[in-house]
Amino acid sequence: MKVASCRFLLVAAILTVMTRVALAHPHMFFSSTAQFLLDDEGKLSGLRTVFLVDELNTLYTFTELGVNADGDQILNADEQEKIAATVVEGFGH
């Protein structure tokens, strides 16, 4: 009887941990860099932030926005604007 109780508790503990791990999955992987822009005099004139987003999130975003429908991996100005607007909107949430 004690062995069955221990097994039950062990299984319950494992399932609890697995459930919490499943709920804690990341939604997006990205890396970012900052580039400091200097004018002709060497003074800071701007800052450019570059984000590199994972392939799965990129595929999802492209599909949802209907960009790169021709699959040529080249985004026109309208497609770039759609993506930029979506990213900026995402930072507001």
VENMO-V697500 format. One record per pair of residues at least 24 apart in sequence whose C-alpha atoms are under 6 Angstrom apart, sorted by the first residue. I is the first residue (numbers start at 1). J is the second residue. D is the distance in whole Angstrom. If there is no record, write none. Layout:
BEGIN
I:J:D / I:J:D
END
This chain:
BEGIN
29:54:5 / 30:54:6
END
